[in-house]
C-alpha cells in the first residue's frame, strides 16, 4: 500500500493536489492511503518550505506546485 501525504495548510492548491493524487492512484488501481498534513511543525519535519507538497512513502516528491494526475502517475509507477 502506498502512503500518500499532502503537506499544506488547506489552501485551494493543496485541495487540488489531494484530488489529483487520488485520481492518479485510482487510475493505477493501487492500494493507497492519503493523509492531509496541515500542522506546520509536521510539515517542517519534512524539510519543505513551499506548499503544497507531495510525499510518497515518506519521501518528498514535489514541493511548491500542483502536479497533474498524469505527473503523479509517473511518480507512483
C-alpha positions as CSV (number, residue, x, y, z in Angstrom):
1,X,0.0,0.0,0.0
2,X,1.3,3.4,-0.9
3,X,1.2,6.1,1.7
4,X,0.5,9.5,0.1
5,X,0.8,12.6,2.2
6,X,-0.2,16.1,1.1
7,X,1.5,18.8,3.0
8,X,-0.2,22.1,3.2
9,X,-2.5,24.3,5.3
10,X,-5.6,23.6,3.3
11,X,-5.4,26.2,0.6
12,X,-7.1,25.6,-2.8
13,X,-3.9,24.4,-4.3
14,X,-3.5,21.9,-1.5
15,X,-7.0,20.6,-2.0
16,X,-6.4,20.3,-5.8
17,X,-3.2,18.3,-5.2
18,X,-5.2,15.9,-3.0
19,X,-7.8,15.4,-5.7
20,X,-5.1,14.9,-8.3
21,X,-3.3,12.3,-6.1
22,X,-6.5,10.4,-5.5
23,X,-7.3,10.4,-9.2
24,X,-3.8,9.1,-10.1
25,X,-3.9,6.3,-7.5
26,X,-7.4,5.2,-8.7
27,X,-6.3,5.3,-12.3
28,X,-3.4,2.9,-11.5
29,X,-5.7,0.8,-9.3
30,X,-3.2,0.7,-6.5
31,X,-4.0,0.4,-2.8
32,X,-3.3,3.8,-1.1
33,X,-3.8,5.9,1.9
34,X,-4.0,9.7,1.8
35,X,-3.1,11.8,4.7
36,X,-3.5,15.6,4.8
37,X,-0.8,17.1,6.9
38,X,-1.8,20.6,7.9
39,X,0.3,21.1,11.0
40,X,3.1,23.5,10.2
41,X,5.5,21.8,12.6
42,X,5.0,18.4,11.0
43,X,5.4,20.0,7.5
44,X,8.7,21.4,8.6
45,X,10.0,18.0,9.7
46,X,9.9,17.0,6.0
47,X,12.2,20.0,5.2
48,X,9.5,21.5,3.0
49,X,9.5,25.3,2.7
50,X,6.8,25.6,-0.1
51,X,3.4,24.0,-0.1
52,X,1.6,22.2,-1.4
53,X,4.0,19.2,-1.2
54,X,3.6,15.6,-2.2
55,X,5.2,12.9,-0.1
56,X,5.1,9.2,-1.2
57,X,6.1,6.6,1.3
58,X,7.9,9.2,3.4
59,X,9.9,10.7,0.5
60,X,9.2,14.3,-0.7
61,X,8.5,14.1,-4.4
62,X,7.3,17.6,-5.1
63,X,7.0,21.0,-3.3
64,X,5.5,24.3,-4.2
65,X,3.4,23.2,-7.1
66,X,0.3,21.3,-8.0
67,X,1.2,18.2,-10.0
68,X,-1.3,16.9,-12.6
69,X,-2.7,13.4,-12.2
70,X,-0.5,12.4,-15.1
71,X,2.6,13.6,-13.3
72,X,1.6,11.8,-10.2
73,X,1.0,8.6,-12.1
74,X,4.6,8.8,-13.3
75,X,5.9,9.1,-9.7
76,X,3.7,6.3,-8.4
77,X,4.8,3.8,-11.1
